Amino acid sequence: MAWDEWEQLKAESAQRTSTHTQLNQLASDGGGGRSGASGDLVVNQDDLGAVGHEAHTLYEDLRTGTDIAGANPDKGGAGSTMQAAAALKSHGFEMGGALELTVEVWTSQSKSVLQACAHISNHLDYSKKQHAEDDAKIAAVVRSRDGSAQSVSEISKYFK
């Protein structure tokens, strides 16, 4: 595109003063926005399971790899970083107290992330199972005369 053409297009655009809004709407033939779509509702529940699995994997990685207050405990139950903080404090280093506070904050936040991952994993596993059960119940009730499952687009004809 030549520079003059670009400048002309910019000038024409600037001359348009009204703002145009376009709303997406159902096509007049009753079809959806995608061409060739049958109108049936499709839910891929494998996505729920995959996200739930990743949340569980993250949970396990964090649980086993995060140095929280109780990791690698000594006889008193202090983790390796807290042991280092205690050693620094015992030698008069102010860094010991700061490291101790850091471990407390890190432990609190790590546990919050662990709980969030556990909730996500459990919720998505539950949702996937529940949706599969709901789909099975609905499929058992909504059948065509020949016993095959009835499509959503076929059912929607009854509501027009």
Salt bridges, closest charged atoms under 4 A:
GLU7 OE2 - LYS10 NZ 3.59
GLU60 OE1 - ARG63 NH2 2.70
GLU100 OE1 - LYS89 NZ 3.24
GLU133 OE2 - LYS129 NZ 3.09
GLU154 OE1 - LYS157 NZ 3.28
